[in-house]
Amino acid sequence: MKRCVACNGEAFVETTEPDEVTVAGRTFTGDVLAKRCATCGEVYVDAPALARFELAVATSIADAGDVNGETFHYLRHALGFTGAALGELLAVPPETISRWETGQQSVDRMAWATVATLATERAEGSTRTFARLRAMQSPPKLANSVRLEVSPVGLR
């Protein structure tokens, strides 16, 4: 950002801005990186920092294990998935995702755990489970013989 959209100013000061999210009756608060216009005070929240805050909230939800439609919806939102995209990844119709999120149907515990793992891993910078789910959609053909090198570290 080069200019403030409110006053056209060019000088910005690094700051933090408080953020708050309430999910399933629990309120999460934190400070998010932002820039404040030095001329008019307009605040611009850093989008990647906001995404990290949302993933931190998702990780806390995942760790609490509160399986319900509202927490499932928040996890999906924090991951940036549409209902259709998540349904495809989990091999369920998008209507099922909608029913889970609206409370018309109980959330499948394994689907919730999978989405919670996706959120936790994303927060940690990993995409391992996501890559496995994608591979399951069109599995690659493995060779008939595969040699693996296994490190002896940690083995007793």
C-alpha positions, 0 to 999 in steps of 0.5 A: 500500500502506497497511499491511504485511501481515506486521506491520500497520505503516504506515511504509515506507522507499524502497529498492532490492532486488537481482534476478537472472534467468538465461536461456539460461545468462546471468545478469542482475542489477540493483536494483529499486525497493522499499519496506521496512516500517520496523517489521518489515523486510518488503520490497515490490518495486515491480511497474512497476520489476520489469517495467522490469527484465524488459524490460531483460533482454529488450532485452539478450537481443534485442541478443545475438541468441541465437535459441532457445526459452528466449530466445523464452519469456523475451521473451514472458514479459517482454511479458506475452503468453500463447502464444495471444495471441502466436500470434494476433499472429504468425499462428501456432498456439499449439502452434507457440509451445509447440514453439518454447519447448520446443525441439521445433521451431527458433524461426522467426528472423523471429518471434524478431526480431519479438518481440525488437523488440516487447520493445525498443520496449516498453522504449523506450516505443514500441508501433509494431511492435505497432500494425502487427501489430494493424493487419495482423489487420484492415487499415483501408481506405485512401483511393485517394489519400493526400497526404503531407508529407515534411520536407526535413530530413536529405535531401541 
